């Protein structure tokens, strides 16, 4: 009986030894050669495993590389796609890192862990490679537990950018002449390359693709619907490919906008890209363009509604709405484009006046005051806090001024607008006398109101 137990223990130890044996490509010196696919498909793949592997060097981007394995390939082009897929294997949270140089002197070119999910595909596009040079790849699970180790497939392929990878190849978009999206336009940013720097703060435009459309109305609504693309950014331009002017830039959490002041018959350009760098966030999407309808009469500066000036009161109010108002326009008040502004004008009756929003049905109202004309406005003051109050103390009596109102997040709603001179006792030299009671009662009272006072 003891001999049987001993034999079982020996067998278990032998099995454990086999299972724990490190793969042949556990270190850079044993890197497995990969054949490069002759197209951008991954028809030729190699199956690998990180089971039993050990750490060769510290992980990149704060990941744990305690099970890294190595591969190598010789560049056949200046750009290559590398893909590691674990969705058909057992490796969890895969990480891939690419190096140039030799095993004794490696330089990291890319560290990819975009998906950060249990079983998924990590991909990257390498550019600026030297044909004939050898490059190294290591693959491992992003976590430190042995349960994450497992099998995967890896491939190296060519890259074929989309036809609209640059502005000159912009794809024409279909325009709906109504408010439906009967006509939609499909697109993808996969394998696209950088045309110009990203427009949104922190974004990387290394996969931007281009579209164009001809305005059939002075107002168009543009809707971007993400497919597999992650956190897409949309930018709108006027001009030509050699001389573009950016009109709008926004991420996908605001996935539609209406833009006015377009010129019928003029061509406009749109580019789309994923916020994060790398091949993983790239993907598919659709774009819909409609003609805008139902805009307020004061949607543009040229249609500004005249305000009535009150004398130290808000007795006369002007009702307004942002419903169907358009944008986007830039502002010296805020860094982001304005999506839905409406315009007002008035003639100053006093050097010190206030503008106040009342009864707003949207939460983030903002205002900007201008002198000059619609063609050449000069910004004088802004109100971008939650006070709904704008004051200015250097008006020229008899001169016309302009005001625009919008919501920070593009929300629609209604409001009332008050234009007034300041209170008579707004300053200390115009203080109102307060009656003095002769006893401890408040029989004699003085009323006051600071709602129209300046600070």
C-alpha positions as CSV (number, residue, x, y, z in Angstrom):
1,X,0.0,0.0,0.0
2,X,2.8,2.4,0.9
3,X,4.5,1.7,-2.4
4,X,1.3,2.6,-4.3
5,X,1.0,5.9,-2.4
6,X,4.6,6.6,-3.1
7,X,4.1,5.9,-6.8
8,X,1.1,8.2,-6.9
9,X,3.1,11.0,-5.2
10,X,5.9,10.6,-7.8
11,X,3.4,10.7,-10.7
12,X,1.8,13.9,-9.3
13,X,5.1,15.6,-9.0
14,X,6.0,14.6,-12.5
15,X,2.7,15.9,-13.8
16,X,3.2,19.2,-11.9
17,X,6.7,19.5,-13.3
18,X,5.4,19.1,-16.9
19,X,2.6,21.5,-16.3
20,X,4.9,24.1,-14.8
21,X,7.5,23.8,-17.5
22,X,8.1,27.2,-19.1
23,X,7.3,27.6,-22.8
24,X,10.3,27.7,-25.2
25,X,9.7,31.4,-25.9
26,X,9.7,32.3,-22.2
27,X,12.5,34.8,-22.9
28,X,13.4,37.1,-25.7
29,X,16.3,34.8,-26.9
30,X,13.7,32.0,-27.6
31,X,11.3,34.3,-29.5
32,X,9.1,32.4,-32.0
33,X,9.2,33.7,-35.6
34,X,6.0,35.0,-37.0
35,X,5.2,34.9,-40.7
36,X,3.8,38.2,-42.0
37,X,0.4,38.0,-43.8
38,X,0.5,39.3,-47.4
39,X,-2.7,41.4,-46.8
40,X,-4.5,43.1,-44.0
41,X,-6.3,39.9,-43.0
42,X,-5.1,37.5,-40.3
43,X,-5.5,34.3,-42.2
44,X,-2.1,33.1,-40.9
45,X,-2.0,33.0,-37.1
46,X,0.2,31.3,-34.4
47,X,-1.3,29.8,-31.3
48,X,0.6,30.6,-28.0
49,X,0.3,30.2,-24.3
50,X,1.5,32.0,-21.2
51,X,1.0,29.0,-18.9
52,X,4.2,28.3,-17.0
53,X,5.9,31.4,-18.3
54,X,7.9,33.7,-16.1
55,X,8.7,37.4,-16.0
56,X,11.4,38.7,-18.4
57,X,11.1,42.4,-17.5
58,X,8.7,44.6,-15.7
59,X,5.3,45.1,-17.3
60,X,4.4,48.3,-19.3
61,X,1.7,50.8,-18.4
62,X,1.4,49.5,-14.8
63,X,0.6,45.9,-15.8
64,X,2.0,42.8,-14.3
65,X,4.2,40.8,-16.7
66,X,4.8,37.6,-14.6
67,X,3.9,35.4,-17.6
68,X,5.3,37.1,-20.7
69,X,6.2,35.1,-23.8
70,X,8.1,36.3,-26.9
71,X,7.7,36.5,-30.7
72,X,9.6,38.2,-33.5
73,X,9.0,39.2,-37.1
74,X,10.8,40.8,-40.0
75,X,9.1,44.0,-41.4
76,X,8.0,43.6,-45.0
77,X,6.5,47.2,-45.1
78,X,6.9,50.4,-43.2
79,X,3.5,49.8,-41.5
80,X,2.2,46.6,-39.9
81,X,-0.9,45.5,-37.9
82,X,-0.3,43.2,-34.9
83,X,-3.2,41.4,-33.3
84,X,-3.5,39.2,-30.2
85,X,-6.8,37.5,-29.8
86,X,-7.8,35.7,-26.6
87,X,-11.6,35.5,-27.2
88,X,-11.1,32.0,-28.7
89,X,-8.5,31.0,-26.1
90,X,-8.1,31.2,-22.3
91,X,-5.7,34.2,-21.7
92,X,-7.5,36.9,-19.8
93,X,-6.8,40.7,-20.1
94,X,-4.1,40.3,-22.7
95,X,-1.2,42.8,-23.1
96,X,1.1,43.1,-26.1
97,X,4.3,45.1,-26.2
98,X,6.4,45.7,-29.4
99,X,10.1,46.4,-29.4
100,X,12.8,47.3,-31.8
101,X,16.5,46.5,-31.3
102,X,18.0,43.2,-30.1
103,X,17.3,41.0,-27.0
104,X,20.1,42.6,-25.2
105,X,19.1,46.2,-26.1
106,X,15.3,46.6,-26.6
107,X,13.4,49.8,-27.2
108,X,9.7,49.7,-26.6
109,X,7.6,51.0,-29.5
110,X,4.1,50.3,-28.2
111,X,2.3,48.9,-25.2
112,X,-1.3,47.9,-25.8
113,X,-4.0,47.1,-23.2
114,X,-6.9,49.0,-24.5
115,X,-9.7,46.5,-23.9
116,X,-8.8,45.6,-20.3
117,X,-11.5,42.8,-20.3
118,X,-11.3,39.1,-19.6
119,X,-11.3,37.7,-23.2
120,X,-10.8,40.1,-26.0
121,X,-8.6,41.2,-28.9
122,X,-5.8,43.7,-28.6
123,X,-4.5,45.3,-31.8
124,X,-2.1,48.0,-32.8
125,X,-0.7,49.5,-36.0
126,X,3.0,50.2,-36.1
127,X,4.2,52.9,-38.5
128,X,7.7,54.1,-39.4
129,X,9.1,50.6,-39.5
130,X,12.3,49.8,-41.4
131,X,11.8,47.1,-44.1
132,X,14.1,44.1,-43.4
133,X,14.5,45.0,-39.7
134,X,13.6,42.5,-37.0
135,X,11.0,43.5,-34.3
136,X,10.0,41.7,-31.1
137,X,6.6,41.2,-29.5
138,X,5.9,40.0,-26.0
139,X,2.4,38.9,-24.8
140,X,1.2,38.4,-21.2
141,X,-1.9,38.7,-19.0
142,X,-2.3,42.1,-17.3
143,X,-2.9,40.7,-13.9
144,X,-0.7,38.9,-11.4
145,X,-2.8,35.8,-10.6
146,X,-2.0,32.5,-12.4
147,X,-5.7,32.1,-13.2
148,X,-5.4,34.8,-15.9
149,X,-2.8,32.8,-17.8
150,X,-3.8,30.9,-20.9
151,X,-3.8,30.5,-24.7
152,X,-4.2,33.0,-27.5
153,X,-3.5,33.6,-31.2
154,X,-1.2,36.2,-32.6
155,X,-0.7,37.5,-36.1
156,X,1.2,40.1,-38.1
157,X,-0.3,41.6,-41.2
158,X,-0.1,44.5,-43.6
159,X,-2.2,47.6,-43.2
160,X,-4.5,49.0,-45.8
161,X,-5.9,52.5,-44.8
162,X,-9.4,53.4,-45.8
163,X,-9.9,55.3,-49.1
164,X,-10.9,58.4,-47.0
165,X,-7.8,58.3,-44.7
166,X,-7.0,61.9,-45.7
167,X,-9.0,64.9,-46.6
168,X,-8.3,64.6,-50.3
169,X,-10.1,61.3,-50.3
170,X,-13.2,62.5,-48.3
171,X,-16.3,60.3,-49.0
172,X,-19.4,62.2,-50.1
173,X,-22.2,62.0,-47.6
174,X,-25.9,61.7,-48.5
175,X,-28.1,64.5,-47.1
176,X,-31.7,63.9,-45.9
177,X,-34.1,66.6,-47.0
178,X,-36.2,66.0,-44.0
179,X,-35.9,65.1,-40.3
180,X,-35.6,61.3,-40.8
181,X,-32.4,59.3,-41.2
182,X,-33.6,57.3,-44.2
183,X,-30.2,58.0,-45.8
184,X,-27.3,57.1,-43.6
185,X,-23.6,56.9,-44.3
186,X,-21.5,54.1,-42.9
187,X,-17.8,54.6,-42.0
188,X,-14.9,53.0,-40.2
189,X,-11.7,54.3,-38.7
190,X,-9.9,50.9,-38.7
191,X,-6.4,51.1,-40.0
192,X,-6.6,54.8,-40.7
193,X,-3.7,57.1,-39.9
194,X,-3.1,60.5,-38.5
195,X,-4.0,63.5,-40.7
196,X,-3.7,66.3,-38.1
197,X,-3.6,66.8,-34.3
198,X,-6.8,66.0,-32.4
199,X,-9.2,68.8,-31.8
200,X,-10.7,67.8,-28.4
201,X,-8.6,68.1,-25.3
202,X,-6.5,65.0,-24.7
203,X,-7.7,63.2,-27.8
204,X,-5.5,61.3,-30.2
205,X,-6.4,61.5,-33.9
206,X,-4.2,58.6,-35.1
207,X,-7.2,57.0,-36.9
208,X,-9.1,59.9,-38.4
209,X,-11.2,59.5,-41.6
210,X,-12.8,62.1,-43.7
211,X,-16.2,62.9,-45.2
212,X,-17.7,65.8,-47.2
213,X,-21.2,67.1,-47.9
214,X,-22.7,70.1,-49.7
215,X,-25.1,72.2,-47.7
216,X,-28.7,72.1,-49.0
217,X,-29.9,74.4,-46.3
218,X,-28.5,77.1,-44.1
219,X,-29.0,74.8,-41.1
220,X,-28.1,71.1,-40.9
221,X,-28.4,68.5,-38.1
222,X,-25.5,66.0,-38.0
223,X,-25.8,62.8,-36.0
224,X,-23.0,60.4,-35.3
225,X,-24.0,56.9,-34.1
226,X,-21.1,54.7,-32.8
227,X,-20.8,51.1,-33.9
228,X,-17.6,49.4,-32.7
229,X,-15.7,52.7,-32.5
230,X,-15.0,53.7,-28.9
231,X,-15.5,57.3,-27.8
232,X,-15.6,58.9,-31.2
233,X,-14.8,62.5,-31.9
234,X,-16.4,64.5,-34.7
235,X,-15.0,67.7,-36.2
236,X,-16.6,69.9,-38.8
237,X,-14.7,72.1,-41.2
238,X,-15.3,74.8,-43.8
239,X,-12.8,75.7,-46.5
240,X,-10.7,73.3,-48.7
241,X,-8.4,70.5,-47.9
242,X,-5.4,72.8,-48.1
243,X,-7.0,75.5,-46.0
244,X,-9.5,74.2,-43.5
245,X,-11.3,76.1,-40.7
246,X,-12.6,74.1,-37.8
247,X,-16.2,75.0,-36.9
248,X,-17.0,72.3,-34.4
249,X,-15.4,69.6,-32.3
250,X,-17.2,67.3,-29.9
251,X,-17.0,63.8,-28.3
252,X,-19.7,61.1,-28.8
253,X,-21.6,61.7,-25.5
254,X,-23.1,64.6,-27.4
255,X,-23.8,62.5,-30.5
256,X,-25.7,65.1,-32.5
257,X,-25.7,68.8,-33.1
258,X,-27.4,71.4,-35.3
259,X,-25.3,74.0,-37.0
260,X,-26.5,77.2,-38.6
261,X,-25.1,80.0,-40.8
262,X,-24.1,77.5,-43.5
263,X,-23.9,78.6,-47.1
264,X,-26.2,76.7,-49.5
265,X,-24.2,75.0,-52.2
266,X,-20.9,75.2,-50.2
267,X,-18.9,72.1,-49.4
268,X,-18.1,71.2,-45.8
269,X,-15.8,68.5,-44.4
270,X,-16.2,66.1,-41.4
271,X,-13.5,64.0,-39.8
272,X,-14.2,61.2,-37.3
273,X,-11.7,59.5,-35.0
274,X,-11.5,57.6,-31.7
275,X,-10.5,59.6,-28.6
276,X,-7.8,57.1,-27.5
277,X,-4.7,56.1,-29.4
278,X,-4.1,52.7,-30.8
279,X,-5.9,50.3,-33.1
280,X,-8.2,48.9,-30.4
281,X,-10.5,51.9,-30.0
282,X,-10.9,52.3,-33.8
283,X,-14.1,50.9,-35.4
284,X,-17.3,51.5,-37.3
285,X,-20.0,54.2,-37.1
286,X,-22.8,55.8,-39.1
287,X,-23.4,59.5,-39.9
288,X,-26.8,61.1,-40.7
289,X,-27.3,64.6,-42.0
290,X,-30.7,66.3,-42.0
291,X,-32.0,69.7,-42.9
292,X,-32.8,71.8,-39.9
293,X,-36.3,73.2,-39.3
294,X,-38.2,75.3,-36.7
295,X,-35.3,77.5,-35.5
296,X,-36.2,80.6,-33.4
297,X,-36.3,83.9,-35.4
298,X,-33.3,85.1,-33.4
299,X,-31.2,82.0,-34.0
300,X,-28.5,84.2,-35.6
301,X,-27.2,87.6,-34.8
302,X,-28.9,89.1,-37.8
303,X,-32.3,88.2,-36.3
304,X,-31.6,89.6,-32.8
305,X,-34.7,90.5,-30.9
306,X,-34.9,94.0,-29.4
307,X,-35.1,94.2,-25.6
308,X,-37.0,96.8,-23.6
309,X,-34.9,98.6,-20.9
310,X,-36.5,98.7,-17.4
311,X,-35.7,101.4,-14.9
312,X,-34.4,99.6,-11.8
313,X,-37.0,96.8,-12.1
314,X,-37.9,93.7,-14.1
315,X,-41.5,94.7,-14.9
316,X,-41.1,94.1,-18.6
317,X,-39.7,90.7,-19.6
318,X,-38.8,89.3,-23.0
319,X,-39.6,85.6,-23.4
320,X,-37.1,83.4,-25.2
321,X,-36.5,79.8,-26.2
322,X,-33.5,77.6,-27.1
323,X,-35.7,74.9,-28.7
324,X,-34.3,74.1,-32.1
325,X,-31.7,76.8,-31.8
326,X,-28.5,76.1,-33.6
327,X,-24.7,76.4,-33.2
328,X,-21.9,75.7,-33.0
329,X,-19.9,78.9,-32.6
330,X,-16.8,79.7,-30.7
331,X,-16.7,82.1,-27.8
332,X,-14.1,83.9,-25.7
333,X,-16.1,82.9,-22.6
334,X,-15.8,79.2,-22.9
335,X,-13.4,76.7,-24.6
336,X,-16.1,74.4,-26.0
337,X,-18.3,75.3,-29.0
338,X,-21.7,76.8,-28.3
339,X,-24.4,74.4,-29.6
340,X,-27.6,76.4,-29.4
341,X,-27.4,80.2,-29.0
342,X,-30.1,82.9,-29.6
343,X,-29.5,86.6,-29.9
344,X,-30.9,89.9,-28.6
345,X,-30.0,93.6,-29.0
346,X,-30.7,96.8,-27.0
347,X,-29.8,100.4,-26.8
348,X,-28.0,101.4,-23.6
349,X,-30.0,103.9,-21.5
350,X,-27.5,104.1,-18.6
351,X,-23.7,103.5,-18.2
352,X,-24.5,100.8,-15.7
353,X,-27.0,98.1,-16.6
354,X,-27.8,94.5,-15.8
355,X,-29.2,91.5,-17.8
356,X,-30.9,88.8,-15.8
357,X,-32.4,85.4,-16.9
358,X,-35.5,84.3,-15.0
359,X,-37.8,81.2,-15.1
360,X,-35.2,79.1,-17.0
361,X,-36.3,75.5,-17.8
362,X,-32.7,74.4,-18.5
363,X,-29.9,74.2,-15.9
364,X,-26.8,75.7,-17.3
365,X,-27.6,79.0,-18.9
366,X,-24.7,81.2,-20.1
367,X,-24.6,84.7,-21.7
368,X,-22.2,86.9,-23.6
369,X,-22.4,90.7,-24.2
370,X,-21.1,92.3,-27.3
371,X,-20.5,95.8,-28.8
372,X,-20.0,96.4,-32.5
373,X,-22.1,94.8,-35.2
374,X,-23.1,91.3,-36.2
375,X,-20.3,91.1,-38.7
376,X,-17.6,92.4,-36.3
377,X,-18.8,91.8,-32.7
378,X,-16.5,92.6,-29.7
379,X,-16.9,90.6,-26.6
380,X,-17.4,92.7,-23.5
381,X,-18.5,90.4,-20.6
382,X,-19.6,86.9,-19.9
383,X,-21.8,85.1,-17.5
384,X,-20.9,81.4,-17.3
385,X,-21.8,80.6,-13.7
386,X,-25.2,79.5,-12.3
387,X,-26.2,83.0,-11.3
388,X,-28.0,83.8,-14.6
389,X,-26.9,87.4,-14.1
390,X,-24.6,89.7,-16.2
391,X,-23.6,93.2,-15.4
392,X,-21.6,95.9,-17.2
393,X,-20.6,99.3,-15.9
394,X,-19.2,101.0,-19.0
395,X,-22.0,101.3,-21.5
396,X,-22.2,104.2,-23.9
397,X,-25.6,105.7,-23.6
398,X,-27.4,105.6,-27.0
399,X,-25.1,102.8,-28.4
400,X,-26.5,99.5,-29.6
401,X,-25.3,96.2,-27.9
402,X,-25.8,92.5,-28.5
403,X,-26.4,89.6,-26.2
404,X,-26.5,85.9,-26.9
405,X,-27.9,83.2,-24.6
406,X,-27.2,79.5,-24.7
407,X,-27.0,76.4,-22.5
408,X,-23.6,75.0,-21.7
409,X,-24.6,71.4,-22.5
410,X,-26.9,72.2,-25.5
411,X,-30.1,71.5,-23.6
412,X,-33.3,73.1,-24.9
413,X,-35.7,75.1,-22.9
414,X,-37.4,78.5,-22.3
415,X,-36.6,81.5,-20.3
416,X,-37.5,85.2,-19.6
417,X,-34.9,88.0,-20.0
418,X,-34.8,91.2,-18.0
419,X,-32.8,94.3,-19.0
420,X,-32.6,97.0,-16.4
421,X,-30.7,99.9,-15.0
422,X,-29.3,99.4,-11.6
423,X,-31.0,100.4,-8.3
424,X,-30.9,104.0,-7.2
425,X,-29.0,103.1,-4.0
426,X,-26.6,100.7,-5.7
427,X,-23.7,102.7,-4.5
428,X,-22.8,104.2,-1.1
429,X,-23.0,107.8,-2.2
430,X,-26.7,107.2,-3.1
431,X,-27.6,105.4,0.1
432,X,-31.3,105.5,1.1
433,X,-32.0,106.9,4.5
434,X,-33.4,104.5,7.0
435,X,-36.1,105.8,9.5
436,X,-35.1,105.5,13.1
437,X,-37.6,104.1,15.5
438,X,-37.7,105.8,18.9
439,X,-38.3,102.5,20.8
440,X,-37.6,98.9,20.5
441,X,-40.3,98.2,17.9
442,X,-40.0,98.3,14.1
443,X,-43.0,100.4,13.4
444,X,-41.0,102.4,10.9
445,X,-39.6,100.1,8.2
446,X,-37.6,100.6,5.0
447,X,-38.0,98.1,2.2
448,X,-35.1,97.1,0.0
449,X,-34.3,94.8,-3.0
450,X,-30.8,93.7,-4.0
451,X,-31.9,91.6,-7.0
452,X,-30.7,94.3,-9.4
453,X,-27.7,95.5,-7.4
454,X,-24.1,95.3,-8.7
455,X,-21.4,93.9,-6.5
